[in-house]
Amino acid sequence: MILRSLKSGLLLAVISGIFLVVSCTSNRNGSNLPRSIGNTSEVLVVLQNQEQWDGTVGQVIRQYMEQEQYGMPQVEPLFKLSHIAVSNFSDLFKKHRNILIVEIDPSLAASSMEVFNDLWSSPQRIFKIKSPSNAQFGELFAKNEESIVQNFGEAERQRIMEVFNPTIKNDVSEEVLKKFRLNLGVPSGFYVAKSTEGFMWLRKEVPDYSQGIFIISEPYQAEAQFSTESITARTNRELKKNVPGSVDGSYMIIDTTFMPPKALQVTNFPFKFAIETRGMWNVANDFMGGPFVSYTFTDQGNERIVTLVGYVYYPNHTKRDLLRQMEAILYSVSPVKE
């Protein structure tokens, strides 16, 4: 199977301090709440007035929430922001799945940040930040921007998998289970394109775009296998062998020149310790490419290292939300309980 059809066819870690109080609450049973609304990757910002959005408060929020998603061939922000004044925050808007509420009150003695799950709808994630001044709000947000982004990202993955979950018990998921002894929530529409020793390629092909997953496994030998260079070399070795392009001598590869892979350690992955890698893939000796995200972790029960790669091909269109779907699927992985 070649890439021809590809061618046709995106832990609340808190910085403690004297001016920061944080709580995490789930106030209601989500099953008794209305279903949340809002587009994928969208965050509703609730402010006291338009001046806050136009001023430093809005600037700080946009700086972090709309930062560029790494690995995209065109500029795409992490989240799409919409904003309203608290006076317009009606029951309809309270059903939004991702909400950031900001209150600037000079009478406050200190800044505080609260996180709520499923408060007015389900699934829902709400951050409420109170601060005595714009400057102190900016300091608090900057210190906690990583955890805020991670929390909203986690909420998006959970929502996506809630949509996918009714269809993940299928033959493809069974093939993954049998071959790798891993549970992976592969939704309907994917099929096994290739399966060899320590490698499997899952594909979804629709008229407008393509999505795919690579599963790469080899015996665990040393911590050096978690380096960016090792992950990239291992992935490229398997892609060159197993994923040919439509032109003789062409094959899929992780780009290391135009947009080198960027790696970071994530601690909320199902296997606890994992290295997330983002960047772009392309086809050597051809003109195709797109974003990917991968997670590399040790499967201690089987003494091996596993890399899950999710990729998207959707030329001339935005890809963030399709890549977030792949991220959600990869995060669904779990070991088999013997």
Order of alpha helices (4+ residues) and beta strands (2+ residues): alpha-beta-beta-alpha-alpha-beta-beta-beta-beta-alpha-alpha-beta-beta-beta-beta-alpha-beta-beta-beta-beta-beta-alpha-beta
